[in-house]
Amino acid sequence: MYLLTVKDGLVTRHVGPYPSPKQASDDLDRVLASFSDRARWQIHALESPKTLSLPDRMQARDRAISAVAS
């Protein structure tokens, strides 16, 4: 599963989940229509916490935090 994250100034919006990155990308034009031209976006792969060990979960959390902060 994939999540589309759009950041526009102080506003961050998460859209999805999508079964594939192509479907998230196909929906990008519709989602970006409600944001300014300076909005930044990323597509993130969602990982199931049940399949990750504790160190893996912490690394995934750190990646998600740094992606949203940037």
ROKOL-602842 format. One record per atom (N, C-alpha, C, O): residue in three letters; z, x, y. Coordinates in steps of 0.001 Angstrom, whole numbers, plus 500000, padded with zeros to 6 digits. Atoms other than C-alpha are relative to their C-alpha. Layout:
ALAZXY
...
end
This chain:
MET500000500845498827
MET500000500000500000
MET500000500896501244
MET500505502018501225
TYR500150499229498766
TYR499276501142503546
TYR500445499154501183
TYR500326497929501169
LEU499503500637498800
LEU500728500327506946
LEU499286500600501204
LEU499154501819501310
LEU500646499568498764
LEU498913500509510281
LEU501056500017501096
LEU501693498998501360
THR499030499852498922
THR501129501823513093
THR499248500299501292
THR498464501245501362
VAL500648499817498702
VAL499979501479516713
VAL501092500203501038
VAL502037499418501122
LYS499036499698498948
LYS501897503047519596
LYS499270499987501334
LYS498263500672501517
ASP500588500133498665
ASP501107502107523195
ASP501141500093501008
ASP501828499104501264
GLY498869499803499094
GLY503579503576525676
GLY501298499873499221
GLY501524500602498255
LEU498713500218500670
LEU507022502299524650
LEU499917498974498882
LEU500906498741498186
VAL500177501045501010
VAL505613499619522339
VAL499417500607498722
VAL498377501265498748
THR500503499584501305
THR505218500408518642
THR499908498763499126
THR500865497998499009
ARG500209501176500843
ARG503756497807516311
ARG499530500460498629
ARG498664501328498513
HIS500368499695501377
HIS503506497976512518
HIS499294498772499432
HIS499817497659499501
VAL500797501099500525
VAL500815495858510866
VAL499679500300498544
VAL499344501433498198
GLY500320499819501415
GLY500273495351507163
GLY501035499334499147
GLY501790498501499650
PRO500668498912500714
PRO500711496086504371
PRO498572499640499600
PRO498201498469499507
TYR501379500115500467
TYR497125496651503272
TYR499895500677498634
TYR500584501666498384
PRO500149499378501320
PRO496028497437499712
PRO499284501353500032
PRO499466502167499127
SER500725498733499929
SER493775500306500850
SER499893500457501451
SER499978499632502360
PRO500166499531498626
PRO493315502534503910
PRO498716499447500635
PRO498648499294501855
LYS501235500576499464
LYS489787501106504270
LYS500256498625500594
LYS499712498296501649
GLN499695501330499469
GLN491159497600504738
GLN500819500103501286
GLN500623499311502208
ALA499241499783498763
ALA493645498880507331
ALA499059500423501112
ALA499174499945502241
SER500971499538499019
SER490808500653509115
SER499081498864500458
SER498743498773501638
ASP500856501141499657
ASP488633497519508985
ASP500702499036500948
ASP500046498380501756
ASP499221500909499154
ASP491437495550510691
ASP500372500636501339
ASP500936499970502207
LEU499589499251498819
LEU491910498204513377
LEU499463499404501303
LEU500210499298502275
ASP500574500572498771
ASP489536496649515950
ASP500739498747500440
ASP501000498562501628
ARG499277501226499669
ARG491334493312515767
ARG501382500322500574
ARG501809499722501560
VAL498642499645499557
VAL494760494936516160
VAL499957500687501364
VAL500781500385502227
LEU500065499256498743
LEU493707497284518989
LEU499580499143501189
LEU499763499551502335
ALA500422500879498909
ALA492311494379521016
ALA501181499573500880
ALA500990499242502050
SER498827500413499224
SER495866493544522125
SER500740501182500633
SER501830501002501175
PHE499385498805499424
PHE496645497125523272
PHE499090500611501059
PHE497921500244501172
SER500804499307498986
SER495475499358526115
SER499073501015499327
SER499184501275498129
ASP500943499010500517
ASP492697501927525710
ASP500685501303499610
ASP500110502111498880
ARG499282498752500284
ARG495318504688525513
ARG500872499909498751
ARG501582500864498434
ALA499170500173501194
ALA496986503316522363
ALA499609501005498924
ALA498432501317498744
ARG500219499085501115
ARG497375505734519466
ARG500322499262498709
ARG501190498389498692
TRP499765500695501262
TRP497243504644515838
TRP499976500986498840
TRP499400502071498925
GLN499976499234501243
GLN497899505976512334
GLN500068499028498835
GLN500576497914498970
ILE499863500766501234
ILE497598504659508808
ILE500930500793499089
ILE500686501965498801
HIS498993499345500829
HIS500602505454506619
HIS499981499423498593
HIS499833498213498418
ALA499847500444501380
ALA500881505279502841
ALA501454499593499790
ALA502369500347500122
LEU498647500455500299
LEU503898503235501787
LEU500359500457498594
LEU499545500369497675
GLU499540499523501292
GLU505939504654498933
GLU501173499156499554
GLU502027498798500365
SER498909500798500541
SER508253502697496690
SER501252500866499865
SER501200501920499231
PRO498767499210500121
PRO511856503931497014
PRO500451500173498552
PRO501105501164498228
LYS499581499916501397
LYS512389503241493296
LYS499321501158499273
LYS499879501703498321
THR500722498931500695
THR509793505844492313
THR500292501382500566
THR499852502382499999
LEU499707498718499373
LEU511102508584494599
LEU501414500454499680
LEU502330499634499615
SER498653499458500147
SER514047510871493933
SER500642500065501384
SER499947499893502384
LEU499302499959498718
LEU516674511217496681
LEU499396501035500950
LEU499152500695502108
PRO500624499045499060
PRO515187514465498146
PRO498629499526500474
PRO498276499719501637
ASP501307500512499605
ASP511728512856498118
ASP500136498872501024
ASP499359498793501977
ARG499781501093499047
ARG513069509771499894
ARG500387500531501365
ARG499951500003502388
MET499582499434498718
MET514692511911502563
MET498818500652500707
MET498698500548501927
GLN501192499401499407
GLN511444513833503118
GLN499056498919500517
GLN498479499067501595
ALA500859501109499561
ALA509479510562503320
ALA500570499367501265
ALA499821499022502178
ARG499357500549498808
ARG512017509225505835
ARG499776500914501194
ARG499457500441502284
ASP500201499045498911
ASP511755512403507925
ASP498562499988500490
ASP498323500080501694
ARG501407500083499593
ARG507926512194507892
ARG499752498732500805
ARG499032498764501803
ALA500196501258499292
ALA508068508553508983
ALA500612500064501399
ALA500019499570502357
ILE499335499878498703
ILE510513509335511799
ILE499187500894500928
ILE499009500566502101
SER500769499095499144
SER508441512251513077
SER498661499388500370
SER498164499638501468
ALA501277500646499684
ALA505222510196512882
ALA500182498958501101
ALA499339498845501991
VAL499757501029498979
VAL506731507371514951
VAL500379500662501317
VAL500018500166502384
ALA499560499331498777
ALA508273509812517428
ALA498851500682500738
ALA498936500912501944
SER501112499297499343
SER504947511518518107
SER498989499061500602
SER498002499508501185
end
